[in-house]
Amino acid sequence: MAKLVLASNSPRRQDLLQMLGLDFTVIPSKIEEKDFAALPPEEMVKELSKAKAEGVGTLVENALVIGSDTIVMLEGEILGKPRNPEEAILMLKNLRNKDHTVLTGLALYETNSGRILVDYDRTEVSMGPISDDDIRNYVRTGEPLDKAGGYGIQGIGGAFVESIRGSYYTVVGLPIHLLVKMLKEFGISIF
């Protein structure tokens, strides 16, 4: 059986693969996300995931490489990872009391055959009211600085989320329902 490789340094994605009982190694992708910025959001997450999986796939043999990418969209604008605390504060102020969309792409690339499966998932997230003080105090924790949209639903930032419509794991950064289905296509079952 091919070894599993995660083309991401994301601790959250690593935690989810461990939760599923999968044995894997991590080789972070070097893909520049800005090269895909002109694509429509759904295509962007799929193409980025594919590029990450294929890029890392050139470095390993007999592997099944998992590539993934997550973006947050508010009113048609893509919110990436905040570059600094001030940008995180602005993002959270813009997100409060509004719905936004989280898209996560997923690609599985089999290095020996060149076979690749690519898909994405969408989840709608409703943020509640958040005071300016709570935003500032949250940003001081450092949690939002490495997360698309400036918050982590799986951490203390989850306190700002009133509801979601779709997969929680898509918001975390790896839609495990898609992953399990795609792994089966390659003969791998988690059960």
Z-matrix of the N, CA and C atoms (Angstrom, degrees):
N
C 1 1.459
C 2 1.532 1 109.04
N 3 1.299 2 115.07 1 142.11
C 4 1.464 3 120.99 2 178.59
C 5 1.527 4 109.98 3 -67.21
N 6 1.329 5 115.43 4 146.88
C 7 1.464 6 118.80 5 176.76
C 8 1.527 7 108.92 6 -79.21
N 9 1.323 8 115.46 7 148.27
C 10 1.463 9 121.22 8 177.67
C 11 1.521 10 109.29 9 -88.45
N 12 1.336 11 115.03 10 136.22
C 13 1.460 12 121.20 11 177.76
C 14 1.521 13 107.73 12 -129.28
N 15 1.314 14 117.09 13 129.71
C 16 1.462 15 122.44 14 175.00
C 17 1.521 16 108.33 15 -97.12
N 18 1.329 17 115.81 16 120.94
C 19 1.470 18 121.32 17 -178.38
C 20 1.527 19 110.15 18 -88.92
N 21 1.332 20 116.00 19 52.68
C 22 1.465 21 120.68 20 -175.87
C 23 1.521 22 109.83 21 -159.31
N 24 1.313 23 115.58 22 144.29
C 25 1.460 24 121.72 23 174.08
C 26 1.523 25 111.81 24 -91.70
N 27 1.331 26 117.45 25 0.25
C 28 1.462 27 121.77 26 -174.42
C 29 1.530 28 111.69 27 -60.84
N 30 1.335 29 117.19 28 118.83
C 31 1.466 30 119.22 29 176.15
C 32 1.526 31 111.88 30 -61.11
N 33 1.327 32 116.96 31 -32.31
C 34 1.459 33 120.06 32 -179.51
C 35 1.525 34 111.06 33 -66.71
N 36 1.317 35 117.26 34 -44.07
C 37 1.470 36 119.80 35 178.08
C 38 1.526 37 110.35 36 -64.82
N 39 1.307 38 116.64 37 -39.50
C 40 1.465 39 120.14 38 177.76
C 41 1.527 40 110.40 39 -62.41
N 42 1.325 41 116.99 40 -43.37
C 43 1.470 42 120.95 41 178.39
C 44 1.525 43 111.25 42 -59.83
N 45 1.341 44 116.65 43 -41.33
C 46 1.466 45 120.04 44 -178.27
C 47 1.526 46 111.19 45 -67.43
N 48 1.325 47 117.81 46 -40.58
C 49 1.468 48 119.78 47 177.03
C 50 1.526 49 110.69 48 -64.65
N 51 1.331 50 117.02 49 -38.59
C 52 1.466 51 120.44 50 176.79
C 53 1.523 52 110.29 51 -65.51
N 54 1.333 53 117.07 52 -40.19
C 55 1.458 54 121.57 53 178.27
C 56 1.531 55 110.71 54 -58.14
N 57 1.344 56 116.14 55 -36.45
C 58 1.464 57 120.90 56 179.65
C 59 1.529 58 112.43 57 -79.11
N 60 1.327 59 116.95 58 -2.24
C 61 1.456 60 120.77 59 178.49
C 62 1.517 61 114.13 60 77.10
N 63 1.323 62 116.89 61 21.42
C 64 1.462 63 121.03 62 -178.07
C 65 1.523 64 111.04 63 -88.80
N 66 1.313 65 115.46 64 139.31
C 67 1.460 66 122.16 65 175.49
C 68 1.528 67 106.91 66 -93.48
N 69 1.326 68 117.61 67 124.47
C 70 1.464 69 120.42 68 -174.28
C 71 1.519 70 110.26 69 -151.60
N 72 1.317 71 114.70 70 163.27
C 73 1.454 72 121.42 71 171.10
C 74 1.521 73 107.98 72 -117.29
N 75 1.311 74 116.13 73 160.38
C 76 1.463 75 122.02 74 -178.60
C 77 1.523 76 109.37 75 -112.34
N 78 1.332 77 115.10 76 126.31
C 79 1.466 78 121.83 77 170.24
C 80 1.524 79 105.59 78 -132.60
N 81 1.321 80 118.19 79 102.89
C 82 1.470 81 120.11 80 -176.47
C 83 1.528 82 111.90 81 -62.88
N 84 1.313 83 114.87 82 142.03
C 85 1.462 84 121.92 83 176.75
C 86 1.522 85 110.00 84 -76.65
N 87 1.315 86 115.69 85 149.97
C 88 1.470 87 121.61 86 177.62
C 89 1.533 88 111.41 87 -107.09
N 90 1.316 89 117.40 88 13.52
C 91 1.466 90 121.83 89 -176.82
C 92 1.526 91 110.37 90 -65.88
N 93 1.319 92 116.07 91 136.78
C 94 1.469 93 122.44 92 176.38
C 95 1.530 94 109.14 93 -88.04
N 96 1.314 95 116.45 94 115.84
C 97 1.460 96 120.87 95 -176.69
C 98 1.518 97 112.24 96 -65.26
N 99 1.316 98 117.47 97 -29.88
C 100 1.470 99 120.10 98 -177.41
C 101 1.527 100 112.03 99 -63.60
N 102 1.346 101 117.67 100 -22.37
C 103 1.461 102 120.97 101 179.08
C 104 1.527 103 112.43 102 -67.57
N 105 1.324 104 117.78 103 -13.41
C 106 1.456 105 122.57 104 -176.67
C 107 1.528 106 112.43 105 -110.97
N 108 1.311 107 117.20 106 4.07
C 109 1.469 108 122.60 107 -171.35
C 110 1.524 109 113.84 108 -62.64
N 111 1.328 110 118.93 109 -23.77
C 112 1.464 111 121.12 110 -177.15
C 113 1.527 112 112.71 111 -79.88
N 114 1.317 113 117.90 112 -11.58
C 115 1.465 114 121.29 113 -177.85
C 116 1.527 115 111.02 114 -77.51
N 117 1.351 116 117.27 115 154.12
C 118 1.469 117 119.25 116 170.46
C 119 1.533 118 108.98 117 -59.23
N 120 1.331 119 118.47 118 148.59
C 121 1.469 120 121.54 119 -172.47
C 122 1.530 121 114.95 120 -52.08
N 123 1.340 122 117.56 121 -45.28
C 124 1.466 123 119.66 122 -178.82
C 125 1.529 124 110.87 123 -63.03
N 126 1.328 125 116.12 124 -41.23
C 127 1.470 126 120.23 125 177.91
C 128 1.522 127 110.71 126 -69.07
N 129 1.316 128 115.91 127 -37.17
C 130 1.460 129 120.52 128 -178.91
C 131 1.526 130 111.42 129 -58.78
N 132 1.341 131 117.72 130 -49.11
C 133 1.469 132 119.30 131 -177.91
C 134 1.523 133 111.23 132 -67.75
N 135 1.338 134 116.94 133 -34.69
C 136 1.467 135 118.98 134 177.84
C 137 1.528 136 110.98 135 -69.12
N 138 1.324 137 116.86 136 -47.07
C 139 1.465 138 120.41 137 -177.80
C 140 1.529 139 112.03 138 -67.51
N 141 1.322 140 116.91 139 -37.74
C 142 1.468 141 119.93 140 175.96
C 143 1.528 142 111.18 141 -64.36
N 144 1.322 143 116.53 142 -43.66
C 145 1.465 144 120.63 143 178.74
C 146 1.521 145 110.27 144 -61.36
N 147 1.324 146 115.64 145 -43.85
C 148 1.469 147 121.06 146 179.01
C 149 1.527 148 110.65 147 -62.65
N 150 1.323 149 116.86 148 -46.93
C 151 1.468 150 120.93 149 -179.07
C 152 1.528 151 111.29 150 -62.77
N 153 1.333 152 116.66 151 -39.07
C 154 1.467 153 120.21 152 178.44
C 155 1.526 154 110.66 153 -63.97
N 156 1.345 155 116.52 154 -46.51
C 157 1.465 156 120.49 155 -179.18
C 158 1.526 157 111.06 156 -64.59
N 159 1.324 158 116.90 157 -45.90
C 160 1.467 159 120.00 158 -179.05
C 161 1.527 160 111.59 159 -67.72
N 162 1.332 161 116.49 160 -38.30
C 163 1.461 162 119.97 161 179.62
C 164 1.513 163 112.15 162 -61.83
N 165 1.323 164 116.43 163 -47.96
C 166 1.462 165 120.37 164 177.92
C 167 1.529 166 109.75 165 -68.76
N 168 1.338 167 116.37 166 -32.33
C 169 1.463 168 120.84 167 179.15
C 170 1.514 169 113.98 168 -59.96
N 171 1.324 170 117.34 169 -25.12
C 172 1.469 171 120.03 170 177.77
C 173 1.528 172 111.78 171 -72.74
N 174 1.322 173 117.01 172 -13.35
C 175 1.467 174 121.52 173 -176.42
C 176 1.525 175 113.57 174 -96.12
N 177 1.340 176 116.99 175 -10.98
C 178 1.466 177 120.58 176 -174.30
C 179 1.527 178 110.40 177 -134.32
N 180 1.331 179 115.03 178 155.12
C 181 1.462 180 121.28 179 175.16
C 182 1.517 181 109.00 180 -114.10
N 183 1.336 182 114.73 181 156.56
C 184 1.460 183 121.57 182 177.37
C 185 1.528 184 111.49 183 49.21
N 186 1.337 185 114.89 184 52.94
C 187 1.467 186 119.88 185 -177.57
C 188 1.523 187 110.76 186 -134.86
N 189 1.307 188 114.41 187 155.17
C 190 1.456 189 122.59 188 169.04
C 191 1.525 190 105.25 189 -112.98
N 192 1.328 191 115.78 190 112.33
C 193 1.464 192 121.07 191 -172.80
C 194 1.524 193 109.63 192 -99.51
N 195 1.327 194 115.77 193 132.09
C 196 1.465 195 122.80 194 178.71
C 197 1.523 196 108.43 195 -103.52
N 198 1.328 197 115.84 196 119.73
C 199 1.460 198 121.69 197 174.72
C 200 1.514 199 109.27 198 -115.64
N 201 1.321 200 117.10 199 142.38
C 202 1.458 201 120.52 200 -178.43
C 203 1.520 202 109.93 201 -150.16
N 204 1.329 203 115.46 202 151.33
C 205 1.461 204 120.56 203 176.91
C 206 1.523 205 108.89 204 -148.30
N 207 1.314 206 116.76 205 140.39
C 208 1.465 207 122.88 206 -178.47
C 209 1.520 208 110.16 207 -124.46
N 210 1.328 209 115.42 208 135.76
C 211 1.464 210 120.23 209 171.91
C 212 1.524 211 109.55 210 -130.67
N 213 1.307 212 114.66 211 154.44
C 214 1.463 213 122.85 212 175.26
C 215 1.518 214 107.09 213 -113.63
N 216 1.333 215 116.31 214 132.80
C 217 1.463 216 121.06 215 179.00
C 218 1.524 217 110.05 216 -121.36
N 219 1.317 218 114.93 217 131.20
C 220 1.458 219 121.78 218 175.93
C 221 1.515 220 107.78 219 -126.24
N 222 1.326 221 115.24 220 117.85
C 223 1.466 222 121.37 221 177.71
C 224 1.530 223 111.60 222 51.24
N 225 1.340 224 115.53 223 43.32
C 226 1.457 225 121.53 224 176.46
C 227 1.513 226 115.54 225 83.08
N 228 1.326 227 117.77 226 -4.79
C 229 1.464 228 121.48 227 -179.71
C 230 1.526 229 109.86 228 -103.42
N 231 1.329 230 115.88 229 134.59
C 232 1.461 231 120.76 230 178.78
C 233 1.525 232 109.60 231 -82.23
N 234 1.335 233 114.83 232 128.46
C 235 1.460 234 121.28 233 175.96
C 236 1.521 235 107.79 234 -105.42
N 237 1.300 236 117.22 235 113.69
C 238 1.461 237 121.23 236 177.78
C 239 1.514 238 110.31 237 -85.20
N 240 1.316 239 115.44 238 -155.42
C 241 1.463 240 120.51 239 174.89
C 242 1.523 241 107.53 240 -81.10
N 243 1.330 242 117.11 241 134.12
C 244 1.470 243 118.66 242 178.87
C 245 1.526 244 110.88 243 -62.46
N 246 1.320 245 115.80 244 139.31
C 247 1.470 246 120.93 245 -178.84
C 248 1.524 247 112.45 246 -81.38
N 249 1.337 248 116.13 247 -17.78
C 250 1.464 249 120.09 248 -177.54
C 251 1.530 250 108.46 249 -161.45
N 252 1.324 251 118.19 250 170.01
C 253 1.466 252 120.42 251 -179.03
C 254 1.529 253 113.56 252 -59.01
N 255 1.317 254 117.51 253 -36.87
C 256 1.470 255 120.16 254 -179.28
C 257 1.530 256 110.75 255 -62.81
N 258 1.327 257 116.13 256 -41.53
C 259 1.464 258 119.61 257 178.62
C 260 1.527 259 111.12 258 -67.35
N 261 1.336 260 117.58 259 -36.25
C 262 1.465 261 121.29 260 176.59
C 263 1.528 262 110.41 261 -62.74
N 264 1.322 263 116.77 262 -42.57
C 265 1.468 264 121.01 263 178.36
C 266 1.520 265 110.26 264 -60.95
N 267 1.304 266 117.26 265 -45.76
C 268 1.465 267 121.53 266 179.76
C 269 1.529 268 111.28 267 -62.25
N 270 1.328 269 117.25 268 -43.85
C 271 1.470 270 120.73 269 178.42
C 272 1.522 271 110.94 270 -58.49
N 273 1.323 272 116.30 271 -48.37
C 274 1.462 273 119.98 272 -177.48
C 275 1.524 274 111.93 273 -65.94
N 276 1.321 275 117.27 274 -36.48
C 277 1.468 276 119.70 275 175.77
C 278 1.524 277 110.56 276 -63.42
N 279 1.328 278 116.60 277 -37.17
C 280 1.463 279 120.47 278 178.84
C 281 1.527 280 112.30 279 -72.61
N 282 1.329 281 117.50 280 -30.29
C 283 1.462 282 121.45 281 -178.42
C 284 1.533 283 113.35 282 -79.58
N 285 1.329 284 117.49 283 -27.21
C 286 1.465 285 119.31 284 -173.20
C 287 1.530 286 111.35 285 -61.28
N 288 1.328 287 113.84 286 142.47
C 289 1.468 288 122.89 287 179.42
C 290 1.527 289 113.52 288 61.23
N 291 1.337 290 117.49 289 23.25
C 292 1.467 291 120.34 290 -179.12
C 293 1.524 292 110.34 291 -135.51
N 294 1.336 293 113.96 292 162.88
C 295 1.459 294 121.14 293 170.93
C 296 1.519 295 108.55 294 -94.29
N 297 1.319 296 115.97 295 145.77
C 298 1.461 297 120.54 296 173.03
C 299 1.523 298 108.84 297 -141.19
N 300 1.315 299 115.39 298 168.18
C 301 1.461 300 122.54 299 -176.00
C 302 1.521 301 109.79 300 -113.64
N 303 1.322 302 115.46 301 136.73
C 304 1.462 303 121.24 302 173.15
C 305 1.526 304 107.50 303 -115.25
N 306 1.325 305 115.66 304 125.94
C 307 1.461 306 122.41 305 176.70
C 308 1.523 307 108.39 306 -114.85
N 309 1.321 308 116.14 307 131.37
C 310 1.463 309 120.43 308 174.46
C 311 1.518 310 108.83 309 -127.49
N 312 1.330 311 114.74 310 123.22
C 313 1.455 312 121.26 311 175.52
C 314 1.513 313 110.02 312 -90.15
N 315 1.333 314 115.14 313 156.34
C 316 1.457 315 121.17 314 -179.15
C 317 1.519 316 108.84 315 -145.81
N 318 1.320 317 116.43 316 131.15
C 319 1.465 318 121.75 317 177.00
C 320 1.520 319 109.55 318 -134.19
N 321 1.321 320 115.99 319 136.90
C 322 1.458 321 122.46 320 172.94
C 323 1.517 322 107.74 321 -118.65
N 324 1.326 323 116.08 322 123.44
C 325 1.464 324 122.62 323 -175.58
C 326 1.521 325 109.99 324 -121.74
N 327 1.331 326 115.66 325 120.58
C 328 1.458 327 121.98 326 178.54
C 329 1.526 328 108.21 327 -92.46
N 330 1.316 329 116.28 328 113.41
C 331 1.468 330 119.87 329 -170.95
C 332 1.526 331 113.23 330 -66.56
N 333 1.322 332 117.85 331 -36.23
C 334 1.469 333 119.50 332 -176.52
C 335 1.520 334 112.58 333 -68.46
N 336 1.329 335 117.07 334 -41.82
C 337 1.469 336 120.68 335 -175.69
C 338 1.524 337 112.98 336 -95.82
N 339 1.331 338 116.92 337 -20.17
C 340 1.463 339 120.40 338 -174.03
C 341 1.520 340 112.95 339 80.30
N 342 1.330 341 116.86 340 3.52
C 343 1.471 342 121.33 341 179.76
C 344 1.527 343 109.58 342 -70.61
N 345 1.335 344 115.18 343 137.67
C 346 1.465 345 119.44 344 179.43
C 347 1.525 346 109.86 345 -138.54
N 348 1.313 347 115.76 346 139.15
C 349 1.465 348 122.82 347 172.71
C 350 1.521 349 107.29 348 -116.89
N 351 1.329 350 116.10 349 135.42
C 352 1.465 351 121.00 350 -178.20
C 353 1.524 352 108.83 351 -134.90
N 354 1.318 353 116.89 352 136.48
C 355 1.461 354 121.86 353 176.98
C 356 1.527 355 108.06 354 -155.25
N 357 1.314 356 116.20 355 179.45
C 358 1.462 357 120.44 356 175.54
C 359 1.517 358 108.69 357 -151.39
N 360 1.323 359 115.75 358 165.06
C 361 1.457 360 121.51 359 176.66
C 362 1.519 361 109.03 360 -134.64
N 363 1.320 362 115.16 361 154.49
C 364 1.464 363 122.92 362 -177.48
C 365 1.526 364 108.96 363 -126.28
N 366 1.323 365 115.76 364 135.59
C 367 1.459 366 122.03 365 174.17
C 368 1.523 367 108.58 366 -133.22
N 369 1.322 368 115.44 367 136.02
C 370 1.466 369 121.62 368 176.87
C 371 1.528 370 107.98 369 -96.48
N 372 1.314 371 116.10 370 133.07
C 373 1.468 372 122.06 371 -176.75
C 374 1.525 373 109.38 372 -122.26
N 375 1.329 374 116.54 373 132.40
C 376 1.466 375 121.94 374 175.96
C 377 1.519 376 109.26 375 -107.49
N 378 1.326 377 115.09 376 120.71
C 379 1.463 378 120.88 377 176.70
C 380 1.522 379 108.79 378 -93.91
N 381 1.294 380 115.73 379 144.71
C 382 1.449 381 120.81 380 177.36
C 383 1.515 382 111.52 381 -91.79
N 384 1.324 383 115.43 382 -170.79
C 385 1.463 384 119.19 383 176.30
C 386 1.529 385 109.64 384 -70.33
N 387 1.316 386 115.96 385 136.74
C 388 1.465 387 121.39 386 179.48
C 389 1.525 388 107.09 387 -133.35
N 390 1.313 389 116.61 388 124.92
C 391 1.465 390 119.33 389 -179.99
C 392 1.526 391 110.34 390 -72.05
N 393 1.320 392 115.69 391 156.48
C 394 1.465 393 120.42 392 176.16
C 395 1.529 394 110.88 393 -58.79
N 396 1.336 395 116.67 394 -39.34
C 397 1.470 396 120.33 395 178.85
C 398 1.527 397 111.25 396 -62.64
N 399 1.342 398 116.44 397 -44.00
C 400 1.464 399 119.79 398 179.19
C 401 1.527 400 110.75 399 -63.26
N 402 1.316 401 117.14 400 -39.66
C 403 1.467 402 120.55 401 178.04
C 404 1.523 403 110.30 402 -61.79
N 405 1.324 404 116.83 403 -49.64
C 406 1.468 405 120.32 404 -179.51
C 407 1.533 406 111.45 405 -60.46
N 408 1.332 407 115.80 406 -44.84
C 409 1.465 408 119.71 407 -179.52
C 410 1.530 409 111.43 408 -65.23
N 411 1.326 410 116.60 409 -38.13
C 412 1.466 411 120.34 410 177.61
C 413 1.529 412 110.66 411 -64.62
N 414 1.309 413 116.55 412 -45.43
C 415 1.468 414 120.02 413 -179.47
C 416 1.531 415 110.42 414 -62.00
N 417 1.332 416 117.24 415 -34.86
C 418 1.474 417 120.82 416 178.09
C 419 1.531 418 112.48 417 -61.96
N 420 1.337 419 117.48 418 -23.67
C 421 1.472 420 119.85 419 178.45
C 422 1.528 421 111.37 420 -68.80
N 423 1.331 422 116.87 421 -19.90
C 424 1.460 423 121.00 422 -177.73
C 425 1.516 424 113.94 423 85.94
N 426 1.325 425 117.11 424 -11.86
C 427 1.465 426 120.36 425 -176.39
C 428 1.532 427 114.13 426 -57.56
N 429 1.324 428 119.51 427 -40.57
C 430 1.468 429 118.72 428 -173.28
C 431 1.526 430 115.55 429 -75.00
N 432 1.319 431 118.43 430 -11.36
C 433 1.462 432 119.94 431 -166.56
C 434 1.522 433 115.07 432 -73.64
N 435 1.335 434 118.71 433 -18.16
C 436 1.467 435 118.86 434 179.01
C 437 1.526 436 111.66 435 -115.60
N 438 1.335 437 115.59 436 25.53
C 439 1.460 438 119.41 437 -175.53
C 440 1.525 439 111.82 438 -127.56
N 441 1.325 440 115.49 439 134.41
C 442 1.462 441 120.48 440 176.02
C 443 1.522 442 108.94 441 -56.90
N 444 1.314 443 116.34 442 133.04
C 445 1.456 444 121.22 443 -179.45
C 446 1.516 445 114.06 444 83.81
N 447 1.330 446 117.20 445 -9.79
C 448 1.453 447 120.41 446 175.33
C 449 1.517 448 115.84 447 80.66
N 450 1.339 449 117.93 448 20.32
C 451 1.463 450 119.32 449 175.28
C 452 1.523 451 109.43 450 -150.53
N 453 1.321 452 115.22 451 156.08
C 454 1.458 453 121.65 452 175.92
C 455 1.512 454 109.74 453 -116.65
N 456 1.333 455 116.98 454 112.73
C 457 1.465 456 120.73 455 -178.32
C 458 1.528 457 110.77 456 -65.74
N 459 1.335 458 116.87 457 -28.18
C 460 1.458 459 120.97 458 -177.65
C 461 1.525 460 112.02 459 -83.37
N 462 1.327 461 117.36 460 -5.71
C 463 1.458 462 121.86 461 179.23
C 464 1.514 463 110.53 462 -113.10
N 465 1.318 464 115.01 463 -153.56
C 466 1.461 465 120.32 464 -178.84
C 467 1.530 466 111.42 465 -65.46
N 468 1.332 467 117.02 466 -23.66
C 469 1.466 468 121.20 467 176.48
C 470 1.516 469 112.95 468 -62.34
N 471 1.328 470 116.78 469 -19.33
C 472 1.459 471 120.67 470 176.53
C 473 1.524 472 112.56 471 -62.11
N 474 1.331 473 117.21 472 -19.65
C 475 1.467 474 121.03 473 178.55
C 476 1.524 475 111.84 474 -65.44
N 477 1.336 476 117.38 475 -20.06
C 478 1.463 477 121.20 476 -179.46
C 479 1.526 478 112.75 477 -86.14
N 480 1.335 479 116.98 478 -13.12
C 481 1.465 480 121.98 479 -174.59
C 482 1.519 481 109.53 480 -89.29
N 483 1.345 482 115.97 481 122.60
C 484 1.464 483 120.12 482 178.35
C 485 1.519 484 112.13 483 -86.62
N 486 1.331 485 117.37 484 -37.99
C 487 1.463 486 119.82 485 179.54
C 488 1.520 487 110.01 486 -161.65
N 489 1.334 488 114.40 487 160.19
C 490 1.458 489 120.00 488 171.93
C 491 1.521 490 108.58 489 -132.69
N 492 1.317 491 115.60 490 151.33
C 493 1.456 492 122.90 491 174.06
C 494 1.523 493 106.24 492 -124.47
N 495 1.327 494 114.23 493 101.45
C 496 1.452 495 120.32 494 -175.22
C 497 1.515 496 109.30 495 132.29
N 498 1.317 497 115.56 496 -160.51
C 499 1.458 498 121.24 497 -175.11
C 500 1.528 499 112.34 498 -85.85
N 501 1.303 500 115.20 499 127.64
C 502 1.465 501 121.67 500 173.78
C 503 1.527 502 110.07 501 -57.31
N 504 1.325 503 116.25 502 -40.98
C 505 1.465 504 120.51 503 -175.67
C 506 1.526 505 112.81 504 -69.08
N 507 1.313 506 116.94 505 -23.74
C 508 1.466 507 119.95 506 173.52
C 509 1.520 508 109.56 507 -64.29
N 510 1.325 509 116.81 508 -38.98
C 511 1.464 510 121.43 509 178.99
C 512 1.533 511 110.10 510 -70.24
N 513 1.318 512 117.05 511 -37.05
C 514 1.467 513 120.82 512 178.11
C 515 1.532 514 110.61 513 -65.95
N 516 1.338 515 116.78 514 -32.77
C 517 1.462 516 119.32 515 176.05
C 518 1.513 517 116.68 516 129.35
N 519 1.345 518 117.50 517 5.38
C 520 1.460 519 120.00 518 177.72
C 521 1.530 520 108.74 519 -155.36
N 522 1.336 521 117.54 520 102.59
C 523 1.471 522 120.05 521 -178.92
C 524 1.531 523 110.37 522 -70.04
N 525 1.329 524 116.34 523 95.65
C 526 1.461 525 119.38 524 -170.79
C 527 1.525 526 112.32 525 -66.89
N 528 1.337 527 118.65 526 -27.01
C 529 1.466 528 118.78 527 177.12
C 530 1.530 529 110.46 528 -63.74
N 531 1.330 530 117.49 529 -37.82
C 532 1.469 531 121.07 530 175.40
C 533 1.520 532 110.67 531 -70.70
N 534 1.321 533 116.36 532 -43.01
C 535 1.459 534 120.45 533 -178.77
C 536 1.524 535 111.06 534 -58.31
N 537 1.327 536 117.19 535 -47.19
C 538 1.465 537 121.27 536 -178.75
C 539 1.526 538 110.34 537 -61.45
N 540 1.328 539 116.43 538 -43.08
C 541 1.474 540 121.07 539 178.45
C 542 1.534 541 110.74 540 -62.72
N 543 1.318 542 117.02 541 -43.71
C 544 1.461 543 120.86 542 -178.24
C 545 1.530 544 111.40 543 -70.61
N 546 1.326 545 117.45 544 -37.90
C 547 1.466 546 119.97 545 176.67
C 548 1.524 547 111.00 546 -59.79
N 549 1.344 548 116.73 547 -38.92
C 550 1.469 549 120.49 548 178.18
C 551 1.524 550 111.24 549 -59.97
N 552 1.339 551 116.10 550 -34.19
C 553 1.474 552 120.24 551 177.93
C 554 1.530 553 111.20 552 -62.31
N 555 1.327 554 116.09 553 -23.60
C 556 1.465 555 121.12 554 177.92
C 557 1.532 556 111.67 555 -102.56
N 558 1.337 557 116.43 556 12.31
C 559 1.460 558 121.10 557 176.16
C 560 1.511 559 114.86 558 80.73
N 561 1.343 560 117.41 559 19.43
C 562 1.466 561 121.11 560 -179.96
C 563 1.526 562 108.97 561 -112.72
N 564 1.340 563 115.73 562 124.42
C 565 1.462 564 120.88 563 178.02
C 566 1.520 565 109.05 564 -117.69
N 567 1.326 566 116.19 565 140.32
C 568 1.469 567 119.19 566 178.31
C 569 1.527 568 111.54 567 -86.39
N 570 1.331 569 116.46 568 -9.59
C 571 1.469 570 119.78 569 -177.69
C 572 1.517 571 111.42 570 -103.23
